[in-house]
Amino acid sequence: MTYNERDSIRSVIEGFEATGVVDEVLVVNNNAREGTSEEVAKTGAREVFETTQGYGHAIRRGLLEASSELIVLAEPDGTFLPSDIIKLLAYSDDCDLVLGTRTTNELIWEGANMGFFLRWGNWAVAKLVEMLFNTSHLSDIGCTYRLIRRDAAEMFAENMRIGLSHAGPEMLMLAISNRSRFVEVPVNYLPRVGKSSVTGSQVKAFFLGLRMIALIFSFRFGQR
């Protein structure tokens, strides 16, 4: 899913292609910056377009377009290591959804956008989910690096309603509601290439957190 990642998308695509375990890289162009498609065209990736703006809309388009049994979601901003896909794949036989977590100190690179506010905010909201739904261990509600099995992807695409940046937690809520099996695995977290349109601002990140919490309570108390 790309919007503001023109300067990093080519290297990210090439990184995933170099892992040797990826059959296809699918790029969802969500009204991306001028020049992004030209960068994608220099790779072996397939590009599709989602004109309705928003991370959730882009995710849903990607889930509908992807055809493989295992689907990995990752933002092309340089913050995730393509080689960490091996960690996600290790649990693909056991779980419907494998979530990355950016909470291991040794895997948070110098300069990564994981300051006190973002780190502990993501942790606190994850623990809220764990407490309200009595789930397995959760530590990072905001990590977008994840693997999804085909059956779960079809369920998500059919039921996702959130079009904005809190679509990731909605996916987790749907997994819990449908008794899907999920697990977290530690992944590397690197400095972003360029500035995020959401987490680059603490004010926007704060209100995103509030939307996440409201979404979680709507699932817990039967308003979804």
PyMOL commands that place a pseudoatom at each C-alpha (Angstrom):
pseudoatom trace, name=CA, resn=MET, resi=1, chain=A, elem=C, hetatm=0, pos=[0.000, 0.000, 0.000]
pseudoatom trace, name=CA, resn=THR, resi=2, chain=A, elem=C, hetatm=0, pos=[1.628, 3.231, -1.076]
pseudoatom trace, name=CA, resn=TYR, resi=3, chain=A, elem=C, hetatm=0, pos=[0.798, 6.916, -0.774]
pseudoatom trace, name=CA, resn=ASN, resi=4, chain=A, elem=C, hetatm=0, pos=[3.979, 8.794, 0.158]
pseudoatom trace, name=CA, resn=GLU, resi=5, chain=A, elem=C, hetatm=0, pos=[6.739, 6.224, -0.439]
pseudoatom trace, name=CA, resn=ARG, resi=6, chain=A, elem=C, hetatm=0, pos=[8.090, 7.115, -3.871]
pseudoatom trace, name=CA, resn=ASP, resi=7, chain=A, elem=C, hetatm=0, pos=[11.678, 7.373, -2.640]
pseudoatom trace, name=CA, resn=SER, resi=8, chain=A, elem=C, hetatm=0, pos=[11.735, 3.962, -0.941]
pseudoatom trace, name=CA, resn=ILE, resi=9, chain=A, elem=C, hetatm=0, pos=[9.293, 1.738, -2.801]
pseudoatom trace, name=CA, resn=ARG, resi=10, chain=A, elem=C, hetatm=0, pos=[11.681, 0.381, -5.426]
pseudoatom trace, name=CA, resn=SER, resi=11, chain=A, elem=C, hetatm=0, pos=[14.281, -0.822, -2.913]
pseudoatom trace, name=CA, resn=VAL, resi=12, chain=A, elem=C, hetatm=0, pos=[11.575, -2.370, -0.722]
pseudoatom trace, name=CA, resn=ILE, resi=13, chain=A, elem=C, hetatm=0, pos=[10.080, -4.280, -3.657]
pseudoatom trace, name=CA, resn=GLU, resi=14, chain=A, elem=C, hetatm=0, pos=[13.512, -5.493, -4.717]
pseudoatom trace, name=CA, resn=GLY, resi=15, chain=A, elem=C, hetatm=0, pos=[14.207, -6.563, -1.146]
pseudoatom trace, name=CA, resn=PHE, resi=16, chain=A, elem=C, hetatm=0, pos=[11.120, -8.763, -1.041]
pseudoatom trace, name=CA, resn=GLU, resi=17, chain=A, elem=C, hetatm=0, pos=[11.872, -10.180, -4.487]
pseudoatom trace, name=CA, resn=ALA, resi=18, chain=A, elem=C, hetatm=0, pos=[15.380, -11.076, -3.301]
pseudoatom trace, name=CA, resn=THR, resi=19, chain=A, elem=C, hetatm=0, pos=[14.102, -13.197, -0.394]
pseudoatom trace, name=CA, resn=GLY, resi=20, chain=A, elem=C, hetatm=0, pos=[13.381, -16.085, -2.751]
pseudoatom trace, name=CA, resn=VAL, resi=21, chain=A, elem=C, hetatm=0, pos=[10.092, -16.919, -1.022]
pseudoatom trace, name=CA, resn=VAL, resi=22, chain=A, elem=C, hetatm=0, pos=[7.814, -14.312, -2.635]
pseudoatom trace, name=CA, resn=ASP, resi=23, chain=A, elem=C, hetatm=0, pos=[5.825, -15.348, -5.716]
pseudoatom trace, name=CA, resn=GLU, resi=24, chain=A, elem=C, hetatm=0, pos=[4.442, -11.877, -6.452]
pseudoatom trace, name=CA, resn=VAL, resi=25, chain=A, elem=C, hetatm=0, pos=[4.778, -8.364, -5.088]
pseudoatom trace, name=CA, resn=LEU, resi=26, chain=A, elem=C, hetatm=0, pos=[1.499, -6.462, -5.363]
pseudoatom trace, name=CA, resn=VAL, resi=27, chain=A, elem=C, hetatm=0, pos=[1.546, -2.670, -5.004]
pseudoatom trace, name=CA, resn=VAL, resi=28, chain=A, elem=C, hetatm=0, pos=[-1.705, -0.883, -4.174]
pseudoatom trace, name=CA, resn=ASN, resi=29, chain=A, elem=C, hetatm=0, pos=[-1.367, 2.697, -5.394]
pseudoatom trace, name=CA, resn=ASN, resi=30, chain=A, elem=C, hetatm=0, pos=[-3.565, 4.817, -3.135]
pseudoatom trace, name=CA, resn=ASN, resi=31, chain=A, elem=C, hetatm=0, pos=[-3.282, 8.162, -4.965]
pseudoatom trace, name=CA, resn=ALA, resi=32, chain=A, elem=C, hetatm=0, pos=[0.492, 8.009, -4.512]
pseudoatom trace, name=CA, resn=ARG, resi=33, chain=A, elem=C, hetatm=0, pos=[2.922, 10.828, -5.245]
pseudoatom trace, name=CA, resn=GLU, resi=34, chain=A, elem=C, hetatm=0, pos=[3.820, 11.562, -8.839]
pseudoatom trace, name=CA, resn=GLY, resi=35, chain=A, elem=C, hetatm=0, pos=[6.637, 9.307, -9.950]
pseudoatom trace, name=CA, resn=THR, resi=36, chain=A, elem=C, hetatm=0, pos=[5.686, 6.346, -7.764]
pseudoatom trace, name=CA, resn=SER, resi=37, chain=A, elem=C, hetatm=0, pos=[4.309, 4.263, -10.637]
pseudoatom trace, name=CA, resn=GLU, resi=38, chain=A, elem=C, hetatm=0, pos=[7.511, 4.867, -12.590]
pseudoatom trace, name=CA, resn=GLU, resi=39, chain=A, elem=C, hetatm=0, pos=[9.544, 3.451, -9.702]
pseudoatom trace, name=CA, resn=VAL, resi=40, chain=A, elem=C, hetatm=0, pos=[7.264, 0.408, -9.457]
pseudoatom trace, name=CA, resn=ALA, resi=41, chain=A, elem=C, hetatm=0, pos=[7.588, -0.183, -13.213]
pseudoatom trace, name=CA, resn=LYS, resi=42, chain=A, elem=C, hetatm=0, pos=[11.346, -0.676, -12.783]
pseudoatom trace, name=CA, resn=THR, resi=43, chain=A, elem=C, hetatm=0, pos=[10.635, -3.815, -10.722]
pseudoatom trace, name=CA, resn=GLY, resi=44, chain=A, elem=C, hetatm=0, pos=[8.735, -7.045, -11.238]
pseudoatom trace, name=CA, resn=ALA, resi=45, chain=A, elem=C, hetatm=0, pos=[5.826, -5.911, -9.064]
pseudoatom trace, name=CA, resn=ARG, resi=46, chain=A, elem=C, hetatm=0, pos=[2.215, -5.692, -10.216]
pseudoatom trace, name=CA, resn=GLU, resi=47, chain=A, elem=C, hetatm=0, pos=[0.523, -2.358, -9.532]
pseudoatom trace, name=CA, resn=VAL, resi=48, chain=A, elem=C, hetatm=0, pos=[-3.197, -1.882, -8.905]
pseudoatom trace, name=CA, resn=PHE, resi=49, chain=A, elem=C, hetatm=0, pos=[-5.048, 1.303, -8.003]
pseudoatom trace, name=CA, resn=GLU, resi=50, chain=A, elem=C, hetatm=0, pos=[-7.400, 2.215, -5.170]
pseudoatom trace, name=CA, resn=THR, resi=51, chain=A, elem=C, hetatm=0, pos=[-8.705, 5.751, -5.657]
pseudoatom trace, name=CA, resn=THR, resi=52, chain=A, elem=C, hetatm=0, pos=[-10.654, 5.977, -2.392]
pseudoatom trace, name=CA, resn=GLN, resi=53, chain=A, elem=C, hetatm=0, pos=[-8.125, 7.499, -0.028]
pseudoatom trace, name=CA, resn=GLY, resi=54, chain=A, elem=C, hetatm=0, pos=[-7.241, 5.647, 3.148]
pseudoatom trace, name=CA, resn=TYR, resi=55, chain=A, elem=C, hetatm=0, pos=[-5.100, 2.825, 4.493]
pseudoatom trace, name=CA, resn=GLY, resi=56, chain=A, elem=C, hetatm=0, pos=[-8.085, 0.554, 5.096]
pseudoatom trace, name=CA, resn=HIS, resi=57, chain=A, elem=C, hetatm=0, pos=[-9.367, 0.984, 1.554]
pseudoatom trace, name=CA, resn=ALA, resi=58, chain=A, elem=C, hetatm=0, pos=[-5.898, 0.138, 0.218]
pseudoatom trace, name=CA, resn=ILE, resi=59, chain=A, elem=C, hetatm=0, pos=[-5.647, -2.972, 2.398]
pseudoatom trace, name=CA, resn=ARG, resi=60, chain=A, elem=C, hetatm=0, pos=[-9.022, -4.224, 1.253]
pseudoatom trace, name=CA, resn=ARG, resi=61, chain=A, elem=C, hetatm=0, pos=[-8.100, -3.674, -2.402]
pseudoatom trace, name=CA, resn=GLY, resi=62, chain=A, elem=C, hetatm=0, pos=[-4.898, -5.621, -1.876]
pseudoatom trace, name=CA, resn=LEU, resi=63, chain=A, elem=C, hetatm=0, pos=[-6.693, -8.524, -0.209]
pseudoatom trace, name=CA, resn=LEU, resi=64, chain=A, elem=C, hetatm=0, pos=[-9.178, -8.678, -3.077]
pseudoatom trace, name=CA, resn=GLU, resi=65, chain=A, elem=C, hetatm=0, pos=[-6.452, -8.563, -5.730]
pseudoatom trace, name=CA, resn=ALA, resi=66, chain=A, elem=C, hetatm=0, pos=[-3.981, -11.014, -4.186]
pseudoatom trace, name=CA, resn=SER, resi=67, chain=A, elem=C, hetatm=0, pos=[-4.424, -14.623, -5.264]
pseudoatom trace, name=CA, resn=SER, resi=68, chain=A, elem=C, hetatm=0, pos=[-1.895, -16.588, -3.208]
pseudoatom trace, name=CA, resn=GLU, resi=69, chain=A, elem=C, hetatm=0, pos=[-2.558, -18.824, -0.217]
pseudoatom trace, name=CA, resn=LEU, resi=70, chain=A, elem=C, hetatm=0, pos=[-0.351, -16.668, 2.002]
pseudoatom trace, name=CA, resn=ILE, resi=71, chain=A, elem=C, hetatm=0, pos=[-0.466, -12.863, 1.861]
pseudoatom trace, name=CA, resn=VAL, resi=72, chain=A, elem=C, hetatm=0, pos=[2.027, -10.567, 3.582]
pseudoatom trace, name=CA, resn=LEU, resi=73, chain=A, elem=C, hetatm=0, pos=[1.204, -6.909, 4.186]
pseudoatom trace, name=CA, resn=ALA, resi=74, chain=A, elem=C, hetatm=0, pos=[4.006, -4.367, 4.519]
pseudoatom trace, name=CA, resn=GLU, resi=75, chain=A, elem=C, hetatm=0, pos=[4.274, -0.641, 3.986]
pseudoatom trace, name=CA, resn=PRO, resi=76, chain=A, elem=C, hetatm=0, pos=[6.967, 0.300, 1.445]
pseudoatom trace, name=CA, resn=ASP, resi=77, chain=A, elem=C, hetatm=0, pos=[8.514, 3.044, 3.570]
pseudoatom trace, name=CA, resn=GLY, resi=78, chain=A, elem=C, hetatm=0, pos=[11.714, 1.215, 4.481]
pseudoatom trace, name=CA, resn=THR, resi=79, chain=A, elem=C, hetatm=0, pos=[10.774, 0.602, 8.120]
pseudoatom trace, name=CA, resn=PHE, resi=80, chain=A, elem=C, hetatm=0, pos=[10.550, -3.195, 7.783]
pseudoatom trace, name=CA, resn=LEU, resi=81, chain=A, elem=C, hetatm=0, pos=[13.160, -5.723, 6.686]
pseudoatom trace, name=CA, resn=PRO, resi=82, chain=A, elem=C, hetatm=0, pos=[11.947, -7.930, 3.834]
pseudoatom trace, name=CA, resn=SER, resi=83, chain=A, elem=C, hetatm=0, pos=[14.029, -10.784, 5.281]
pseudoatom trace, name=CA, resn=ASP, resi=84, chain=A, elem=C, hetatm=0, pos=[11.798, -10.794, 8.382]
pseudoatom trace, name=CA, resn=ILE, resi=85, chain=A, elem=C, hetatm=0, pos=[9.146, -12.415, 6.196]
pseudoatom trace, name=CA, resn=ILE, resi=86, chain=A, elem=C, hetatm=0, pos=[10.832, -15.705, 7.150]
pseudoatom trace, name=CA, resn=LYS, resi=87, chain=A, elem=C, hetatm=0, pos=[9.777, -15.124, 10.771]
pseudoatom trace, name=CA, resn=LEU, resi=88, chain=A, elem=C, hetatm=0, pos=[6.165, -14.625, 9.713]
pseudoatom trace, name=CA, resn=LEU, resi=89, chain=A, elem=C, hetatm=0, pos=[6.208, -17.692, 7.479]
pseudoatom trace, name=CA, resn=ALA, resi=90, chain=A, elem=C, hetatm=0, pos=[7.457, -19.838, 10.366]
pseudoatom trace, name=CA, resn=TYR, resi=91, chain=A, elem=C, hetatm=0, pos=[4.006, -19.612, 11.983]
pseudoatom trace, name=CA, resn=SER, resi=92, chain=A, elem=C, hetatm=0, pos=[1.905, -19.769, 8.814]
pseudoatom trace, name=CA, resn=ASP, resi=93, chain=A, elem=C, hetatm=0, pos=[0.982, -23.428, 9.322]
pseudoatom trace, name=CA, resn=ASP, resi=94, chain=A, elem=C, hetatm=0, pos=[-0.262, -22.786, 12.847]
pseudoatom trace, name=CA, resn=CYS, resi=95, chain=A, elem=C, hetatm=0, pos=[-2.013, -19.421, 12.600]
pseudoatom trace, name=CA, resn=ASP, resi=96, chain=A, elem=C, hetatm=0, pos=[-4.433, -17.564, 10.345]
pseudoatom trace, name=CA, resn=LEU, resi=97, chain=A, elem=C, hetatm=0, pos=[-2.833, -14.205, 11.165]
pseudoatom trace, name=CA, resn=VAL, resi=98, chain=A, elem=C, hetatm=0, pos=[0.804, -13.595, 12.104]
pseudoatom trace, name=CA, resn=LEU, resi=99, chain=A, elem=C, hetatm=0, pos=[1.440, -10.100, 13.462]
pseudoatom trace, name=CA, resn=GLY, resi=100, chain=A, elem=C, hetatm=0, pos=[4.758, -8.335, 13.712]
pseudoatom trace, name=CA, resn=THR, resi=101, chain=A, elem=C, hetatm=0, pos=[5.664, -6.539, 16.924]
pseudoatom trace, name=CA, resn=ARG, resi=102, chain=A, elem=C, hetatm=0, pos=[8.169, -3.673, 17.112]
pseudoatom trace, name=CA, resn=THR, resi=103, chain=A, elem=C, hetatm=0, pos=[8.782, -3.870, 20.860]
pseudoatom trace, name=CA, resn=THR, resi=104, chain=A, elem=C, hetatm=0, pos=[12.113, -5.715, 21.134]
pseudoatom trace, name=CA, resn=ASN, resi=105, chain=A, elem=C, hetatm=0, pos=[14.808, -3.179, 22.013]
pseudoatom trace, name=CA, resn=GLU, resi=106, chain=A, elem=C, hetatm=0, pos=[17.523, -5.026, 20.129]
pseudoatom trace, name=CA, resn=LEU, resi=107, chain=A, elem=C, hetatm=0, pos=[15.476, -4.889, 16.916]
pseudoatom trace, name=CA, resn=ILE, resi=108, chain=A, elem=C, hetatm=0, pos=[14.579, -1.181, 17.049]
pseudoatom trace, name=CA, resn=TRP, resi=109, chain=A, elem=C, hetatm=0, pos=[17.220, 0.545, 14.921]
pseudoatom trace, name=CA, resn=GLU, resi=110, chain=A, elem=C, hetatm=0, pos=[18.745, 3.886, 15.816]
pseudoatom trace, name=CA, resn=GLY, resi=111, chain=A, elem=C, hetatm=0, pos=[16.655, 6.662, 14.299]
pseudoatom trace, name=CA, resn=ALA, resi=112, chain=A, elem=C, hetatm=0, pos=[13.472, 4.597, 14.016]
pseudoatom trace, name=CA, resn=ASN, resi=113, chain=A, elem=C, hetatm=0, pos=[10.259, 6.454, 14.831]
pseudoatom trace, name=CA, resn=MET, resi=114, chain=A, elem=C, hetatm=0, pos=[9.568, 4.562, 18.042]
pseudoatom trace, name=CA, resn=GLY, resi=115, chain=A, elem=C, hetatm=0, pos=[9.725, 7.170, 20.759]
pseudoatom trace, name=CA, resn=PHE, resi=116, chain=A, elem=C, hetatm=0, pos=[8.112, 6.931, 24.185]
pseudoatom trace, name=CA, resn=PHE, resi=117, chain=A, elem=C, hetatm=0, pos=[4.679, 8.125, 23.064]
pseudoatom trace, name=CA, resn=LEU, resi=118, chain=A, elem=C, hetatm=0, pos=[4.286, 5.752, 20.110]
pseudoatom trace, name=CA, resn=ARG, resi=119, chain=A, elem=C, hetatm=0, pos=[5.871, 2.750, 21.761]
pseudoatom trace, name=CA, resn=TRP, resi=120, chain=A, elem=C, hetatm=0, pos=[3.952, 2.816, 25.005]
pseudoatom trace, name=CA, resn=GLY, resi=121, chain=A, elem=C, hetatm=0, pos=[0.749, 4.001, 23.363]
pseudoatom trace, name=CA, resn=ASN, resi=122, chain=A, elem=C, hetatm=0, pos=[0.773, 1.019, 21.002]
pseudoatom trace, name=CA, resn=TRP, resi=123, chain=A, elem=C, hetatm=0, pos=[1.633, -1.279, 23.911]
pseudoatom trace, name=CA, resn=ALA, resi=124, chain=A, elem=C, hetatm=0, pos=[-1.155, 0.086, 26.133]
pseudoatom trace, name=CA, resn=VAL, resi=125, chain=A, elem=C, hetatm=0, pos=[-3.845, -0.293, 23.463]
pseudoatom trace, name=CA, resn=ALA, resi=126, chain=A, elem=C, hetatm=0, pos=[-2.596, -3.819, 22.709]
pseudoatom trace, name=CA, resn=LYS, resi=127, chain=A, elem=C, hetatm=0, pos=[-2.859, -4.708, 26.400]
pseudoatom trace, name=CA, resn=LEU, resi=128, chain=A, elem=C, hetatm=0, pos=[-6.381, -3.257, 26.458]
pseudoatom trace, name=CA, resn=VAL, resi=129, chain=A, elem=C, hetatm=0, pos=[-7.346, -5.732, 23.721]
pseudoatom trace, name=CA, resn=GLU, resi=130, chain=A, elem=C, hetatm=0, pos=[-5.615, -8.571, 25.564]
pseudoatom trace, name=CA, resn=MET, resi=131, chain=A, elem=C, hetatm=0, pos=[-7.511, -7.737, 28.762]
pseudoatom trace, name=CA, resn=LEU, resi=132, chain=A, elem=C, hetatm=0, pos=[-10.960, -7.143, 27.232]
pseudoatom trace, name=CA, resn=PHE, resi=133, chain=A, elem=C, hetatm=0, pos=[-10.913, -10.236, 25.018]
pseudoatom trace, name=CA, resn=ASN, resi=134, chain=A, elem=C, hetatm=0, pos=[-8.637, -12.560, 27.029]
pseudoatom trace, name=CA, resn=THR, resi=135, chain=A, elem=C, hetatm=0, pos=[-6.430, -13.112, 23.990]
pseudoatom trace, name=CA, resn=SER, resi=136, chain=A, elem=C, hetatm=0, pos=[-2.938, -14.489, 23.596]
pseudoatom trace, name=CA, resn=HIS, resi=137, chain=A, elem=C, hetatm=0, pos=[-0.027, -12.104, 24.216]
pseudoatom trace, name=CA, resn=LEU, resi=138, chain=A, elem=C, hetatm=0, pos=[-0.244, -8.736, 22.415]
pseudoatom trace, name=CA, resn=SER, resi=139, chain=A, elem=C, hetatm=0, pos=[2.297, -5.925, 22.608]
pseudoatom trace, name=CA, resn=ASP, resi=140, chain=A, elem=C, hetatm=0, pos=[1.989, -3.708, 19.498]
pseudoatom trace, name=CA, resn=ILE, resi=141, chain=A, elem=C, hetatm=0, pos=[-1.419, -2.661, 18.162]
pseudoatom trace, name=CA, resn=GLY, resi=142, chain=A, elem=C, hetatm=0, pos=[0.060, -0.545, 15.375]
pseudoatom trace, name=CA, resn=CYS, resi=143, chain=A, elem=C, hetatm=0, pos=[2.471, -2.848, 13.535]
pseudoatom trace, name=CA, resn=THR, resi=144, chain=A, elem=C, hetatm=0, pos=[1.403, -3.194, 9.902]
pseudoatom trace, name=CA, resn=TYR, resi=145, chain=A, elem=C, hetatm=0, pos=[3.824, -5.993, 8.951]
pseudoatom trace, name=CA, resn=ARG, resi=146, chain=A, elem=C, hetatm=0, pos=[1.721, -9.171, 8.987]
pseudoatom trace, name=CA, resn=LEU, resi=147, chain=A, elem=C, hetatm=0, pos=[0.940, -12.448, 7.258]
pseudoatom trace, name=CA, resn=ILE, resi=148, chain=A, elem=C, hetatm=0, pos=[-2.599, -13.594, 6.468]
pseudoatom trace, name=CA, resn=ARG, resi=149, chain=A, elem=C, hetatm=0, pos=[-3.818, -16.967, 5.259]
pseudoatom trace, name=CA, resn=ARG, resi=150, chain=A, elem=C, hetatm=0, pos=[-6.226, -17.014, 2.309]
pseudoatom trace, name=CA, resn=ASP, resi=151, chain=A, elem=C, hetatm=0, pos=[-9.371, -17.942, 4.286]
pseudoatom trace, name=CA, resn=ALA, resi=152, chain=A, elem=C, hetatm=0, pos=[-8.753, -15.153, 6.786]
pseudoatom trace, name=CA, resn=ALA, resi=153, chain=A, elem=C, hetatm=0, pos=[-7.989, -12.668, 4.000]
pseudoatom trace, name=CA, resn=GLU, resi=154, chain=A, elem=C, hetatm=0, pos=[-11.336, -13.392, 2.371]
pseudoatom trace, name=CA, resn=MET, resi=155, chain=A, elem=C, hetatm=0, pos=[-13.095, -12.909, 5.709]
pseudoatom trace, name=CA, resn=PHE, resi=156, chain=A, elem=C, hetatm=0, pos=[-11.311, -9.603, 6.302]
pseudoatom trace, name=CA, resn=ALA, resi=157, chain=A, elem=C, hetatm=0, pos=[-12.073, -8.298, 2.801]
pseudoatom trace, name=CA, resn=GLU, resi=158, chain=A, elem=C, hetatm=0, pos=[-15.754, -9.114, 3.262]
pseudoatom trace, name=CA, resn=ASN, resi=159, chain=A, elem=C, hetatm=0, pos=[-16.129, -7.585, 6.720]
pseudoatom trace, name=CA, resn=MET, resi=160, chain=A, elem=C, hetatm=0, pos=[-13.723, -4.642, 6.979]
pseudoatom trace, name=CA, resn=ARG, resi=161, chain=A, elem=C, hetatm=0, pos=[-15.512, -1.295, 7.235]
pseudoatom trace, name=CA, resn=ILE, resi=162, chain=A, elem=C, hetatm=0, pos=[-12.753, 1.047, 8.378]
pseudoatom trace, name=CA, resn=GLY, resi=163, chain=A, elem=C, hetatm=0, pos=[-11.161, 2.936, 5.522]
pseudoatom trace, name=CA, resn=LEU, resi=164, chain=A, elem=C, hetatm=0, pos=[-8.590, 4.938, 7.472]
pseudoatom trace, name=CA, resn=SER, resi=165, chain=A, elem=C, hetatm=0, pos=[-5.411, 4.221, 9.432]
pseudoatom trace, name=CA, resn=HIS, resi=166, chain=A, elem=C, hetatm=0, pos=[-7.059, 2.201, 12.221]
pseudoatom trace, name=CA, resn=ALA, resi=167, chain=A, elem=C, hetatm=0, pos=[-7.973, -0.575, 9.785]
pseudoatom trace, name=CA, resn=GLY, resi=168, chain=A, elem=C, hetatm=0, pos=[-5.111, -2.681, 11.160]
pseudoatom trace, name=CA, resn=PRO, resi=169, chain=A, elem=C, hetatm=0, pos=[-6.691, -2.995, 14.615]
pseudoatom trace, name=CA, resn=GLU, resi=170, chain=A, elem=C, hetatm=0, pos=[-10.048, -3.669, 12.936]
pseudoatom trace, name=CA, resn=MET, resi=171, chain=A, elem=C, hetatm=0, pos=[-8.447, -6.682, 11.269]
pseudoatom trace, name=CA, resn=LEU, resi=172, chain=A, elem=C, hetatm=0, pos=[-7.334, -7.944, 14.686]
pseudoatom trace, name=CA, resn=MET, resi=173, chain=A, elem=C, hetatm=0, pos=[-10.819, -7.393, 16.119]
pseudoatom trace, name=CA, resn=LEU, resi=174, chain=A, elem=C, hetatm=0, pos=[-12.333, -9.387, 13.263]
pseudoatom trace, name=CA, resn=ALA, resi=175, chain=A, elem=C, hetatm=0, pos=[-9.811, -12.166, 13.856]
pseudoatom trace, name=CA, resn=ILE, resi=176, chain=A, elem=C, hetatm=0, pos=[-10.797, -12.308, 17.528]
pseudoatom trace, name=CA, resn=SER, resi=177, chain=A, elem=C, hetatm=0, pos=[-14.527, -12.211, 16.728]
pseudoatom trace, name=CA, resn=ASN, resi=178, chain=A, elem=C, hetatm=0, pos=[-14.152, -15.071, 14.244]
pseudoatom trace, name=CA, resn=ARG, resi=179, chain=A, elem=C, hetatm=0, pos=[-11.917, -17.116, 16.557]
pseudoatom trace, name=CA, resn=SER, resi=180, chain=A, elem=C, hetatm=0, pos=[-9.055, -16.972, 14.093]
pseudoatom trace, name=CA, resn=ARG, resi=181, chain=A, elem=C, hetatm=0, pos=[-5.687, -18.147, 15.389]
pseudoatom trace, name=CA, resn=PHE, resi=182, chain=A, elem=C, hetatm=0, pos=[-3.064, -15.415, 15.659]
pseudoatom trace, name=CA, resn=VAL, resi=183, chain=A, elem=C, hetatm=0, pos=[0.366, -14.812, 17.136]
pseudoatom trace, name=CA, resn=GLU, resi=184, chain=A, elem=C, hetatm=0, pos=[2.888, -11.973, 17.415]
pseudoatom trace, name=CA, resn=VAL, resi=185, chain=A, elem=C, hetatm=0, pos=[6.543, -12.273, 16.378]
pseudoatom trace, name=CA, resn=PRO, resi=186, chain=A, elem=C, hetatm=0, pos=[9.310, -9.680, 16.900]
pseudoatom trace, name=CA, resn=VAL, resi=187, chain=A, elem=C, hetatm=0, pos=[10.418, -7.839, 13.750]
pseudoatom trace, name=CA, resn=ASN, resi=188, chain=A, elem=C, hetatm=0, pos=[13.079, -5.251, 13.022]
pseudoatom trace, name=CA, resn=TYR, resi=189, chain=A, elem=C, hetatm=0, pos=[11.995, -1.620, 12.911]
pseudoatom trace, name=CA, resn=LEU, resi=190, chain=A, elem=C, hetatm=0, pos=[14.108, 0.794, 10.862]
pseudoatom trace, name=CA, resn=PRO, resi=191, chain=A, elem=C, hetatm=0, pos=[14.106, 4.561, 10.253]
pseudoatom trace, name=CA, resn=ARG, resi=192, chain=A, elem=C, hetatm=0, pos=[11.477, 5.591, 7.746]
pseudoatom trace, name=CA, resn=VAL, resi=193, chain=A, elem=C, hetatm=0, pos=[12.436, 7.026, 4.378]
pseudoatom trace, name=CA, resn=GLY, resi=194, chain=A, elem=C, hetatm=0, pos=[10.551, 10.345, 4.388]
pseudoatom trace, name=CA, resn=LYS, resi=195, chain=A, elem=C, hetatm=0, pos=[7.905, 11.521, 6.824]
pseudoatom trace, name=CA, resn=SER, resi=196, chain=A, elem=C, hetatm=0, pos=[4.730, 9.611, 7.671]
pseudoatom trace, name=CA, resn=SER, resi=197, chain=A, elem=C, hetatm=0, pos=[1.466, 11.449, 7.041]
pseudoatom trace, name=CA, resn=VAL, resi=198, chain=A, elem=C, hetatm=0, pos=[0.074, 9.994, 10.302]
pseudoatom trace, name=CA, resn=THR, resi=199, chain=A, elem=C, hetatm=0, pos=[2.678, 8.933, 12.872]
pseudoatom trace, name=CA, resn=GLY, resi=200, chain=A, elem=C, hetatm=0, pos=[4.993, 11.769, 11.847]
pseudoatom trace, name=CA, resn=SER, resi=201, chain=A, elem=C, hetatm=0, pos=[2.719, 14.027, 13.925]
pseudoatom trace, name=CA, resn=GLN, resi=202, chain=A, elem=C, hetatm=0, pos=[2.129, 13.276, 17.613]
pseudoatom trace, name=CA, resn=VAL, resi=203, chain=A, elem=C, hetatm=0, pos=[-1.235, 15.039, 17.452]
pseudoatom trace, name=CA, resn=LYS, resi=204, chain=A, elem=C, hetatm=0, pos=[-2.417, 12.854, 14.557]
pseudoatom trace, name=CA, resn=ALA, resi=205, chain=A, elem=C, hetatm=0, pos=[-1.004, 9.769, 16.278]
pseudoatom trace, name=CA, resn=PHE, resi=206, chain=A, elem=C, hetatm=0, pos=[-2.898, 10.664, 19.475]
pseudoatom trace, name=CA, resn=PHE, resi=207, chain=A, elem=C, hetatm=0, pos=[-6.234, 10.951, 17.699]
pseudoatom trace, name=CA, resn=LEU, resi=208, chain=A, elem=C, hetatm=0, pos=[-5.494, 7.753, 15.787]
pseudoatom trace, name=CA, resn=GLY, resi=209, chain=A, elem=C, hetatm=0, pos=[-5.057, 6.052, 19.159]
pseudoatom trace, name=CA, resn=LEU, resi=210, chain=A, elem=C, hetatm=0, pos=[-8.435, 7.361, 20.308]
pseudoatom trace, name=CA, resn=ARG, resi=211, chain=A, elem=C, hetatm=0, pos=[-10.088, 5.971, 17.172]
pseudoatom trace, name=CA, resn=MET, resi=212, chain=A, elem=C, hetatm=0, pos=[-8.450, 2.620, 17.842]
pseudoatom trace, name=CA, resn=ILE, resi=213, chain=A, elem=C, hetatm=0, pos=[-9.788, 2.550, 21.401]
pseudoatom trace, name=CA, resn=ALA, resi=214, chain=A, elem=C, hetatm=0, pos=[-13.298, 3.489, 20.258]
pseudoatom trace, name=CA, resn=LEU, resi=215, chain=A, elem=C, hetatm=0, pos=[-13.178, 0.697, 17.682]
pseudoatom trace, name=CA, resn=ILE, resi=216, chain=A, elem=C, hetatm=0, pos=[-12.061, -1.843, 20.280]
pseudoatom trace, name=CA, resn=PHE, resi=217, chain=A, elem=C, hetatm=0, pos=[-14.889, -0.932, 22.645]
pseudoatom trace, name=CA, resn=SER, resi=218, chain=A, elem=C, hetatm=0, pos=[-17.412, -1.102, 19.801]
pseudoatom trace, name=CA, resn=PHE, resi=219, chain=A, elem=C, hetatm=0, pos=[-16.430, -4.735, 19.224]
pseudoatom trace, name=CA, resn=ARG, resi=220, chain=A, elem=C, hetatm=0, pos=[-16.341, -5.559, 22.933]
pseudoatom trace, name=CA, resn=PHE, resi=221, chain=A, elem=C, hetatm=0, pos=[-19.777, -4.190, 23.689]
pseudoatom trace, name=CA, resn=GLY, resi=222, chain=A, elem=C, hetatm=0, pos=[-21.573, -5.455, 20.604]
pseudoatom trace, name=CA, resn=GLN, resi=223, chain=A, elem=C, hetatm=0, pos=[-21.876, -2.283, 18.555]
pseudoatom trace, name=CA, resn=ARG, resi=224, chain=A, elem=C, hetatm=0, pos=[-20.345, -4.030, 15.517]
for i in range(1, 224): cmd.bond("trace and resi %d" % i, "trace and resi %d" % (i + 1))
show_as sticks, trace
zoom trace
